Amino acid sequence: MPGGPIVRKKTHPVGLRVVLRAPPWYSGTGQITRVHLMTIANLASLWRADSLFQVGMAVAVAILALFMLRRRAHRLILLVGQMGAFPFKCVRSVLVGLAAEIGERNRTVLLAQARHETGGYLEKEFRSVDESLRRDLEAFPELHQTLLRQAAAIEDDHRQSGKMPPPPTEWNHLMSVLTRAQPPGDESVQSLWAGFRKDVARAQRQALTDYRRSYEGRHRLLEALRPALEHLCDTLAQVDHDLVMLRERATAIDHYMRRYDAIVAGEDQVVRTLTSSAVVQFVTALLLTVFVGAGYVAQFLLLSLAFSGGMSSEPSHLIAFCLLTAGGLAGLMLTEAGDLSGLVSLPASIRPGARRGVLFGALGILLLLASVEAAAALWAPRPPASAGVLGGWGRGEMALCLALLPWPLALAPLPLQSLIYSLRAVTGLLLRALIGFLAVFCGLVARLITQLAFAAIILYDALIFVPLALLVLARRLAASHVFTPYHKGSGRPTADP
């Protein structure tokens, strides 16, 4: 070392290299310190018989000291183990509490969202049923008067058709009697009898004609009664259909009311159902959103190629982005005006007419965008397939895709809304699962540290096995009365029983 004492080193082929340095307080004039080489033979000669005795005594003293300090050492090892496991136990308890709080918040969010959706559905159903009942009740007096008039007309026609003339049975009997009767031989009597028979036959024919006319009139009344009966049956069938539909809607409302009560009560079965539904909704909405994103990317590439004539350029990208933005906004307004989504809620004071105006306006914008995109693909200055991006596609295929893509992409807010609404619940579930895993890990680490402390105690007892065995043997001998106990208060041993 620079500035230090001079040291000489010497190495022997078979032996140990021993380096002796001067102490730090040495202030000599640079004399060389001797270095002695100690070989294996020298070390063996230094090992004497009394060294084993000294080592044995040292080990015995150490074991005795460890045995005397056994209880304190056990306490110290346990204390160190507890001190090492305590932070992990604290972290585990904090994580368990945090997981429980997150689960409770997630439960509250699910129940609140379900309560809002079910309440909105019930409100719409009650409003619809109220409007239907009000309309039916307003039309009920007129319907009642119509049914009364139709019933009166039908009853009158039925009464008129029920009047039947007397059957011509007596006339037939009279004609048979006159035919069998033989008049006297006088010519005047025979002429009178023939005239009488003619008058009777004429009266019979007249009666039959009247009878047929009466039946024809009755049939005409019954034929005229048929449309009135059909109209009455149709009216009553419509009333019955309305009542059946009202009963079905009442059954659906009753089902949703029971579900709403279960949601308000916060039942566990409802929470499990809502959780599984949220997970399924999230996965489905995520897949649909991915497909919608792929559709937007494809439309962007097609529009860029259409407006650039097959060559990539910045203005074409800007035009494609503007058209996609306009299509997305039109789709958003379409779904909002059609009451299909709730991402951007329209004002509650908006009139139904204005809502329909927004709906038709959005449809018009989508139709205009589809027309512009298809025309751009058809009237491109150069075939888009020349860029080599779309393979063998021509203008017709590209125009067809650009004309059809805006319509399904207009419904993109629907899966996006489902994804946003279910994301919070799924995020809470994942966060709770992660925190629970960390809590289990901290508990395992704390348990491992505690078990390591017990293992250290067992190892400690293994080092002092001999005195522990002697102690156990002495206790067993004392328990088996091998040693005669002394009576308390006297210095003499007691007699064995």
C-alpha positions, 0 to 999 in steps of 0.5 A: 500500500502506498504510504504504509509498511513494507510487506513481504509475501511468499508462496509455497507450492504445497501450503498456505500463503500467510501475509503478516502486516504491521499494525496501523500504529506501527511507525517504523522506518520501513523494516521488512516484517517476516513472513513464515510459511505454514505448511499442512504438516506444520498445522497438523503438528500444532493440533494437539490432543488437548485442543479436542478437549478445549473444543468439546468444553467450548461446545458443551458450555455453548450448549449449556448456555443455549439451554439455560437461555432456551425460554428467552431465546424462544420468546425472542425468535417468536417476537422477531417472527411476529415483528416480521409478519405484523406488517404483512398482516396489517397490509392484509387487513387493509386490503381486505377492508378495501376489497370489501369497500370496493365490493360494496361500492360496486354493489351500490353502483349495480343496484343504482343502475338497475334501479334506474333502468327498471324505473325508466322502463316502468315509467314508460310502460305506465305512461303507455298504459295510461295513454291507451286506457285514456284513449279507450275510455274516451272512445268507450261512450261512442263504442257503447252507443254503437254496440247498442244501435247494432244490438237493437238493429240485430234484435229488430231484424231477428224479430222480423225474421221470426214471423212465419206464415201458417204452413200450407198443410191444411190446404193439402189435406183439403185438396186431397179430400176434394179429389177423393170426393165424387159429386152427384150426377147432375150437371149443374152440381158438377159444374159448381163442384168443378168451379169450387175445386178451381177456387180452392186450387187458386187459393192454395196457389196463392197461399203457397206464393205468400208462404214463399214470399214470407220465407224470402223476406225472412231470408233477406232479413237474415242476409242483411243481418249477417254484416251487422253481426260480423261488424259486431263480432269484429268490434267485440274481438278488438275489445277482447284483443285490447283487454288481452294486450292490457292483461299481458302488459299488466303481467309484464309490469307486475314482473318488473315491479317484483324485480324493482322491489328486489333491487330496492331490497338489495337481494344477493341473488339480484346482485349476482344476476346483475354482475353476470349480466354486466360481464356478458354485456361488457364482453359483447359490447367490447367485441362489437366496438372492436368490429365498429372500429374496424369498420371505421378504419376500413371506411377511412381507408376507402375514402382516402383512396377515393378522394385521392384517386388511388394516391395517398395524400394529406387532403384526402385524409382530412376529407375522410376524417371530416366525413367520418366525423359527420357520419358519427354525429349523424348516427349519434343524433339518430340513436338519440332521437329514436330513443335507442341510446342515452349517451347525449340525452336530448332535452326533456322539453323537446316536443315529439314533432321536433324529435321526429324532425331530428330523426329524419334530419339524421337519416337525410344526412346519412343518405347524403353522406352515403351518396357523396362517398359512393359518387366519389368512388365512382368518379375518381380520376383514377381507379382506386385499385391502381394503388395496389391496396385493395387488390383487384377491387374496382370502382363498383365494389368500392362504391357499394362498400362506401354506400353501405358502410355508413348505415351500420356504423351509424348504430355505433353509439349502441355498443359504445353505451353498453361498453361505458355502462358496464365498464365501471362494474367490470373494473370494480370486479377486476380491482376487487379481485386484484386486491383480494389476490394481494391480500391472500399473498400478504397473508401467505407471506405472514404465515410463512414468516410465522412458520419460519420462526417456529422452524427456527425454534425447532432448529434451536431445540435441535442444537440443545438436543442432549440436555433437552433429552436429559430433562425429558428423561428426568421428568419421566423418571420423576413421574414414574416415582423412580426417585422417592419423594421427600415429605414436605416439612421433614428431611426424611423420605416417605414410605412407598405405598 
